[in-house]
Amino acid sequence: MYQTWAEDDSFGIAGGGFPINVQGQVLGAICVSGLVQEEDHQIVTEAIANIKAIQHI
């Protein structure tokens, strides 16, 4: 999936955004902005990990 986006000039690849995939379907995305890319991305991945832990996914 990433390879397709990397070759498409209409997409910007940056930290802070994360697609929500369920059974191979992209249903949405979580995005954070305002910090440096690495910190934006860390907030997103921590939030997803916390949700998964609460829901026992």
Buried (B, 14 or more C-beta within 10 A) or exposed (E): EEEEEEEEEEEEEEBBBBEEEEEEEEEEEBEBEEEEBEEBBBBBEEEBEEEEEEEEE
